[in-house]
């Protein structure tokens, strides 16, 4: 008779919640994961009285701070070791006494994504023969591992800090080329047609960066805590709705004149904003709110009560036309996927896998800017019109 195998994937049942449920009857837990960045599950098991053996690989995204907290907080009930960089196992074996009673094997690491939000594939095993073989496999991994000492965590943390600085420099250089030179071919999910809106975002981004470079000193003086992409967003409104009513010299036809006049125009805008709406100073607060409720670890908990604004189509029509699950999946892909930004935009446009009714191109390209204000600019019709008034061509 073949034992029944249960699947857990974060779609209906959260991996972390299911592990907590089945761990209630265990007094010993053996864990082997490549990445550890979430302390809470292990902390809860240790506080519940279970003894834990843990094997990890000292490689990103394993978090040195999380490791240090666990090792320092539970010096008796937690035994921790590390394996080589080849280590990629993901298994959780639960014991009562010396007998393994249950196990999870699959794709989930001890990270927030692996436990709660990523689409994972894990099996829950109860077959005694399989559990015995798995326990023996863990024992061989454990014997081949090295005790995790404070000096190892310190050295790993220093390595991560150096790597982070190197990656940051590389990423800045990549962005310099990617967003100013390269225009990837964008294919739709249906029919293979090019999505012009997605392609144009890169050219729009290049134009915004040109403006930001010129007005940066003024913006940092007037609003030192407001990201530059947010500061210029209301500048577009001022150019189109306020200054456009006051005809002056046309600077769009002369790039040299534009570069000279932009700081003066931006200063005039700052004085207008501070003497009237004071809108720009509050933009970071609005951005922080959106980034908070749409954070990757918060998206699974998103509910209609968070949707207080109609700015991104989050009104009754939008909520009724799209299921909350579909909204969460679309936002997770748009905001947190590692796919190229043009691909993310494309997949939310008509024909894309994550298309949302009532959530158009402007909504998509505004939201990515609100949630990532230091990385990507907000794009809407006013931004397009303002940049074209300044002489930029990107559509």
Beta strands, then each sheet from edge to edge (+ up, - down):
strand 1: 6-8
strand 2: 28-33
strand 3: 51-57
strand 4: 78-83
strand 5: 90-96
strand 6: 99-106
strand 7: 122-125
strand 8: 146-147
sheet 1: 1+ 7- 6+ 5- 2+ 3+ 4+ 8-
end
